[in-house]
Amino acid sequence: MMIKKYIILILVSFSFSIVFCQEGKKDTGFFDNDDIEDIIYYEFFANQVDGPYYKCKIICGNKREYNFDLGVGFEGIAFFNCSRGCIETYQERVGMSGFETNEIYIFKKEYDNWILEKSETTYIGGKKEDYKPKVPTGIDGREYEIKKVMKKK
């Protein structure tokens, strides 16, 4: 009977350590274009259907929260505050087929989202690829319609 209690105690302790030790990461910056510091929390997940992604939460200094999933090519990302209202992500893969990818997102009030401004990938050997979306695309992957302005005659 005593052995069963120890086994149960060990299993509960092990489960507790697995659940609570898989903590995400956090960075700070002025992500939403004001003078109050914000916090971004992010944690890596992978599944067979959607591939690897990060669950992200930005808690703004004014207590507003933004939650989104950020799709990535593999585990390992860094978030930077490139200026007020700007989030830059950086990924690096080493090895023979290595590369670096930088993406810049700018907070736009009209979309209430960070919009992808530029994505640049540099491969081993120096080849660069730049990408700018044709339609405004949020950090959460949402695509927005471009509103056409009618000219008065």
Backbone as JSON, one array per atom type, in Angstrom:
{
  "sequence": "MMIKKYIILILVSFSFSIVFCQEGKKDTGFFDNDDIEDIIYYEFFANQVDGPYYKCKIICGNKREYNFDLGVGFEGIAFFNCSRGCIETYQERVGMSGFETNEIYIFKKEYDNWILEKSETTYIGGKKEDYKPKVPTGIDGREYEIKKVMKKK",
  "N": [[0.82, -1.19, 0.0], [1.93, 1.24, 0.76], [3.86, 1.58, -1.19], [2.32, 2.06, -3.48], [1.3, 4.6, -2.85], [3.65, 6.13, -2.94], [4.34, 5.82, -5.64], [2.14, 7.01, -6.88], [2.46, 9.62, -5.87], [4.93, 10.29, -7.04], [4.24, 10.17, -9.78], [2.3, 12.22, -9.89], [3.88, 14.44, -9.17], [5.71, 14.4, -11.31], [3.98, 14.87, -13.49], [3.08, 17.42, -12.79], [5.49, 18.87, -13.02], [6.0, 18.64, -15.76], [3.81, 20.02, -16.92], [4.01, 22.65, -15.79], [6.62, 23.48, -16.22], [6.98, 23.94, -18.85], [7.12, 26.61, -19.86], [6.37, 29.62, -21.61], [8.01, 32.24, -23.51], [8.97, 35.71, -23.0], [8.9, 39.13, -23.97], [9.54, 42.67, -23.96], [8.36, 45.89, -25.06], [7.45, 48.77, -27.1], [4.96, 48.14, -28.56], [2.42, 48.86, -29.56], [2.42, 51.46, -30.52], [2.36, 53.6, -28.66], [3.35, 55.44, -25.68], [3.59, 53.71, -23.57], [4.92, 50.88, -22.06], [4.71, 47.59, -23.45], [3.96, 44.05, -23.25], [4.94, 41.02, -24.71], [4.01, 37.7, -24.88], [5.02, 34.45, -25.76], [4.75, 31.16, -27.07], [5.91, 28.04, -28.25], [4.32, 25.73, -30.44], [3.43, 22.69, -32.09], [1.72, 20.95, -34.63], [0.33, 18.19, -36.48], [-1.33, 18.91, -38.61], [-1.46, 21.78, -39.1], [1.19, 22.52, -38.9], [4.24, 24.0, -37.49], [3.85, 26.6, -35.03], [3.52, 29.69, -33.18], [1.88, 30.52, -30.23], [0.73, 33.58, -29.35], [0.55, 36.39, -27.18], [-0.15, 39.7, -26.68], [0.07, 42.07, -24.26], [-0.93, 45.14, -23.81], [0.23, 48.32, -22.54], [-1.96, 49.81, -21.82], [-3.69, 47.92, -20.92], [-5.05, 46.51, -22.88], [-5.55, 43.52, -24.72], [-4.11, 41.37, -27.15], [-4.47, 38.44, -28.94], [-2.99, 35.89, -30.84], [-2.06, 33.48, -33.35], [1.06, 32.7, -34.69], [2.29, 31.57, -37.56], [5.15, 29.6, -38.35], [8.29, 28.47, -39.79], [9.81, 26.68, -38.37], [10.91, 25.69, -35.05], [12.01, 28.29, -32.92], [12.35, 31.54, -32.54], [12.7, 35.09, -32.46], [11.56, 38.08, -30.99], [11.44, 41.55, -31.61], [11.36, 45.01, -30.74], [11.19, 47.18, -33.14], [10.74, 49.89, -33.52], [8.55, 52.46, -32.25], [5.37, 51.04, -32.23], [6.06, 48.92, -33.82], [6.88, 45.6, -34.7], [9.4, 43.27, -34.98], [10.27, 40.15, -36.28], [12.54, 37.43, -36.02], [14.1, 34.69, -37.46], [16.31, 31.92, -37.59], [18.04, 29.45, -39.35], [20.46, 27.05, -39.18], [23.17, 25.38, -40.92], [23.74, 23.44, -43.97], [21.6, 24.1, -45.65], [20.85, 26.54, -44.63], [19.32, 29.62, -43.43], [18.25, 33.05, -42.86], [15.49, 34.82, -41.63], [13.75, 37.82, -41.59], [11.0, 39.62, -40.46], [8.89, 42.42, -40.66], [6.45, 44.09, -38.91], [3.97, 46.56, -38.74], [2.03, 48.49, -36.53], [-1.26, 49.3, -37.29], [-3.8, 51.53, -36.85], [-6.26, 51.63, -38.21], [-6.77, 49.01, -38.87], [-6.52, 47.79, -36.47], [-4.41, 46.1, -35.85], [-1.22, 44.49, -36.4], [0.48, 45.0, -39.31], [1.99, 43.25, -41.97], [4.85, 44.55, -43.28], [7.23, 43.99, -44.58], [9.13, 41.2, -45.6], [12.12, 39.53, -45.37], [14.4, 37.22, -46.59], [17.5, 35.71, -46.2], [19.74, 33.59, -47.63], [22.2, 30.95, -47.09], [25.2, 31.66, -48.64], [24.44, 34.09, -49.6], [22.23, 34.79, -51.22], [19.28, 36.75, -51.54], [15.85, 37.17, -50.75], [13.07, 39.21, -51.07], [9.89, 40.01, -49.78], [6.75, 41.45, -50.11], [3.48, 41.78, -49.13], [0.61, 41.73, -51.33], [-1.89, 42.52, -50.49], [-3.02, 44.11, -47.48], [-1.82, 42.38, -44.7], [-2.33, 40.92, -41.63], [-0.51, 40.31, -38.54], [-1.57, 38.07, -37.5], [-2.23, 36.62, -39.69], [-4.52, 37.33, -41.02], [-6.09, 38.63, -43.89], [-6.75, 41.77, -45.33], [-9.16, 43.7, -47.11], [-8.4, 46.0, -49.71], [-9.39, 49.25, -49.63], [-10.86, 51.1, -52.1], [-10.51, 54.39, -53.22], [-12.81, 56.68, -54.37], [-12.63, 59.0, -56.97], [-13.64, 62.37, -57.23], [-15.33, 64.06, -59.81]],
  "CA": [[0.0, 0.0, 0.0], [2.84, 2.38, 0.86], [4.53, 1.71, -2.49], [1.35, 2.69, -4.39], [1.25, 6.03, -2.53], [4.87, 6.75, -3.46], [4.24, 5.83, -7.1], [1.17, 8.06, -7.22], [3.11, 10.89, -5.56], [5.95, 10.52, -8.07], [3.54, 10.47, -11.03], [1.69, 13.55, -9.78], [4.99, 15.4, -9.22], [6.22, 14.4, -12.68], [2.97, 15.55, -14.32], [3.12, 18.83, -12.42], [6.7, 19.48, -13.57], [5.84, 18.72, -17.22], [2.85, 21.06, -17.25], [4.39, 23.99, -15.37], [7.97, 23.84, -16.64], [6.96, 24.29, -20.26], [6.72, 28.0, -19.84], [6.73, 30.36, -22.8], [8.97, 33.33, -23.38], [8.36, 37.03, -22.9], [9.71, 40.29, -24.31], [8.84, 43.92, -23.76], [8.62, 46.94, -26.05], [6.35, 49.71, -27.34], [4.44, 47.48, -29.76], [1.17, 49.41, -30.1], [2.6, 52.84, -30.97], [2.16, 54.63, -27.65], [4.5, 55.61, -24.8], [3.47, 52.8, -22.43], [5.57, 49.62, -22.43], [3.85, 46.44, -23.65], [4.61, 42.76, -23.05], [4.52, 39.94, -25.6], [4.28, 36.34, -24.42], [4.91, 33.53, -26.89], [5.09, 29.77, -26.77], [5.96, 27.21, -29.44], [3.48, 24.54, -30.56], [3.48, 22.05, -33.42], [0.76, 19.87, -34.82], [0.49, 17.51, -37.76], [-2.15, 19.51, -39.66], [-1.11, 23.17, -39.4], [2.62, 22.75, -38.82], [4.69, 24.72, -36.3], [3.35, 27.95, -34.83], [3.64, 30.25, -31.85], [0.72, 31.19, -29.63], [1.24, 34.85, -28.87], [-0.36, 37.31, -26.48], [0.43, 41.0, -26.39], [-0.66, 42.83, -23.26], [-0.51, 46.54, -23.97], [0.31, 49.1, -21.32], [-3.31, 50.28, -21.47], [-4.4, 46.7, -20.52], [-5.67, 45.86, -24.03], [-4.88, 42.27, -25.07], [-4.21, 40.81, -28.5], [-4.07, 37.04, -28.99], [-2.9, 35.41, -32.22], [-1.12, 32.41, -33.66], [2.0, 33.12, -35.72], [2.87, 30.41, -38.23], [6.59, 29.69, -38.58], [8.85, 27.33, -40.5], [10.42, 25.75, -37.42], [10.99, 26.25, -33.7], [13.08, 29.24, -32.68], [12.01, 32.86, -33.06], [12.97, 36.21, -31.56], [10.73, 39.26, -31.23], [12.11, 42.8, -31.29], [10.62, 46.25, -30.93], [12.05, 47.91, -34.07], [10.45, 51.3, -33.23], [7.21, 52.51, -31.67], [4.35, 50.46, -33.09], [6.71, 48.01, -34.78], [7.36, 44.31, -34.21], [10.24, 42.55, -35.93], [10.55, 38.77, -35.9], [13.78, 36.92, -36.59], [14.32, 33.24, -37.38], [17.56, 31.51, -38.21], [18.27, 28.01, -39.46], [21.87, 26.83, -39.52], [23.45, 24.18, -41.69], [23.97, 23.62, -45.41], [20.45, 24.78, -46.25], [20.49, 27.54, -43.64], [18.82, 30.92, -43.85], [17.75, 33.98, -41.85], [14.29, 35.52, -42.07], [13.3, 38.97, -40.8], [9.7, 40.15, -40.86], [8.57, 43.66, -39.97], [5.02, 44.37, -38.79], [3.68, 47.9, -38.23], [0.67, 48.6, -35.99], [-2.13, 50.22, -38.03], [-5.03, 51.73, -36.09], [-7.45, 51.35, -39.01], [-6.99, 47.56, -38.87], [-6.34, 47.34, -35.1], [-3.57, 44.92, -36.04], [0.11, 44.73, -36.93], [0.43, 44.65, -40.73], [3.29, 42.88, -42.52], [5.41, 45.55, -44.19], [8.32, 43.43, -45.37], [9.75, 39.95, -45.16], [13.38, 39.36, -46.09], [15.09, 35.97, -46.29], [18.86, 35.64, -46.71], [20.19, 32.21, -47.62], [23.64, 30.7, -47.08], [25.7, 32.01, -49.97], [24.15, 35.48, -49.83], [21.02, 35.07, -52.0], [18.23, 37.38, -50.75], [14.49, 37.26, -51.29], [12.21, 40.15, -50.38], [8.46, 39.77, -50.01], [5.8, 42.43, -49.56], [2.17, 41.28, -49.54], [-0.18, 42.58, -52.22], [-2.98, 43.05, -49.68], [-2.61, 44.22, -46.07], [-1.9, 41.1, -44.01], [-2.04, 41.07, -40.21], [0.43, 39.39, -37.91], [-2.34, 36.85, -37.25], [-2.51, 35.98, -40.97], [-5.75, 37.86, -41.61], [-5.92, 39.52, -45.04], [-7.75, 42.84, -45.36], [-9.45, 44.25, -48.43], [-7.94, 47.36, -49.94], [-10.53, 50.1, -49.94], [-10.57, 52.01, -53.21], [-11.03, 55.74, -53.03], [-13.45, 57.19, -55.59], [-12.28, 60.37, -57.28], [-14.76, 63.22, -57.63], [-15.07, 64.77, -61.08]],
  "C": [[0.87, 1.26, 0.0], [3.53, 2.63, -0.48], [3.61, 2.4, -3.49], [1.27, 4.2, -4.12], [2.47, 6.75, -3.07], [4.84, 6.85, -4.99], [3.27, 6.92, -7.55], [1.77, 9.43, -6.98], [4.16, 11.25, -6.62], [5.29, 10.89, -9.4], [2.91, 11.86, -11.02], [2.78, 14.63, -9.86], [5.55, 15.52, -10.63], [5.27, 15.14, -13.62], [2.99, 17.05, -14.06], [4.33, 19.51, -13.06], [6.62, 19.6, -15.09], [4.94, 19.89, -17.58], [3.41, 22.45, -16.95], [5.81, 24.38, -15.75], [8.03, 24.17, -18.12], [6.43, 25.71, -20.43], [7.18, 28.69, -21.12], [7.74, 31.44, -22.5], [8.24, 34.66, -23.37], [9.38, 38.08, -23.29], [8.88, 41.54, -24.08], [9.22, 44.92, -24.86], [7.41, 47.85, -26.15], [5.65, 49.27, -28.62], [3.23, 48.16, -30.37], [1.23, 50.91, -30.35], [2.18, 53.89, -29.94], [3.39, 54.67, -26.74], [4.47, 54.71, -23.57], [4.01, 51.44, -22.86], [4.56, 48.46, -22.46], [4.66, 45.17, -23.44], [4.06, 41.78, -24.08], [4.97, 38.62, -24.97], [4.14, 35.43, -25.62], [5.43, 32.15, -26.51], [4.96, 28.93, -28.03], [5.03, 26.02, -29.33], [3.68, 23.96, -31.95], [2.37, 21.02, -33.48], [0.88, 19.36, -36.24], [-0.25, 18.21, -38.89], [-1.63, 20.88, -40.07], [0.39, 23.44, -39.39], [2.99, 23.54, -37.57], [4.12, 26.14, -36.24], [3.64, 28.4, -33.41], [2.29, 30.83, -31.44], [1.27, 32.44, -28.97], [0.14, 35.64, -28.18], [0.42, 38.6, -26.22], [-0.5, 41.69, -25.39], [-0.1, 44.25, -23.33], [-0.51, 47.24, -22.62], [-1.04, 49.64, -20.87], [-4.25, 49.12, -21.15], [-5.16, 46.02, -21.66], [-4.87, 44.62, -24.37], [-5.14, 41.89, -26.51], [-3.68, 39.39, -28.44], [-4.05, 36.6, -30.44], [-1.92, 34.25, -32.29], [-0.25, 32.89, -34.81], [2.64, 31.87, -36.31], [4.34, 30.64, -38.54], [7.07, 28.44, -39.31], [9.4, 26.27, -39.57], [10.48, 26.44, -36.06], [12.18, 27.2, -33.6], [12.77, 30.57, -33.33], [12.41, 33.89, -32.01], [12.08, 37.37, -31.97], [11.52, 40.49, -30.79], [11.14, 43.95, -31.49], [11.49, 47.13, -31.82], [11.84, 49.42, -34.0], [9.06, 51.32, -32.6], [6.2, 51.97, -32.68], [4.89, 49.44, -34.07], [7.16, 46.74, -34.07], [8.19, 43.69, -35.32], [10.44, 41.14, -35.4], [11.8, 38.32, -36.64], [13.83, 35.41, -36.37], [15.62, 32.91, -38.1], [17.62, 29.99, -38.22], [19.7, 27.82, -39.92], [22.02, 25.54, -40.31], [23.6, 24.49, -43.17], [22.82, 24.32, -46.1], [19.93, 25.87, -45.31], [20.01, 28.85, -44.25], [18.45, 31.75, -42.62], [16.53, 34.66, -42.43], [13.95, 36.62, -41.07], [11.96, 39.41, -41.35], [9.41, 41.37, -40.01], [7.07, 43.9, -40.07], [4.84, 45.74, -38.15], [2.23, 47.95, -37.74], [-0.09, 49.67, -36.76], [-3.46, 50.32, -37.29], [-6.27, 51.36, -36.89], [-7.77, 49.85, -39.09], [-6.98, 47.0, -37.44], [-5.5, 46.06, -35.07], [-2.19, 45.38, -36.51], [0.13, 44.18, -38.35], [1.84, 44.36, -41.23], [3.73, 43.92, -43.54], [6.43, 44.92, -45.12], [8.79, 42.14, -44.74], [11.0, 39.75, -46.01], [14.04, 38.06, -45.64], [16.46, 36.01, -46.96], [19.34, 34.21, -46.53], [21.71, 32.13, -47.48], [24.13, 30.95, -48.5], [25.32, 33.43, -50.38], [22.9, 35.8, -50.64], [19.95, 35.64, -51.08], [16.91, 37.34, -51.5], [13.71, 38.23, -50.42], [10.77, 39.86, -50.75], [7.68, 40.89, -49.35], [4.43, 41.99, -50.04], [1.42, 42.28, -50.42], [-1.38, 43.21, -51.49], [-2.49, 43.16, -48.24], [-2.87, 42.9, -45.33], [-1.45, 41.29, -42.57], [-1.06, 40.03, -39.7], [-0.24, 38.05, -37.61], [-2.7, 36.11, -38.54], [-3.75, 36.49, -41.68], [-5.42, 38.81, -42.75], [-7.07, 40.5, -45.08], [-7.94, 43.31, -46.81], [-8.89, 45.66, -48.52], [-9.14, 48.18, -50.36], [-10.11, 51.09, -51.01], [-11.24, 53.34, -52.94], [-11.57, 56.24, -54.36], [-13.03, 58.66, -55.77], [-13.52, 61.14, -57.72], [-14.38, 63.95, -58.92], [-15.71, 66.11, -61.08]]
}
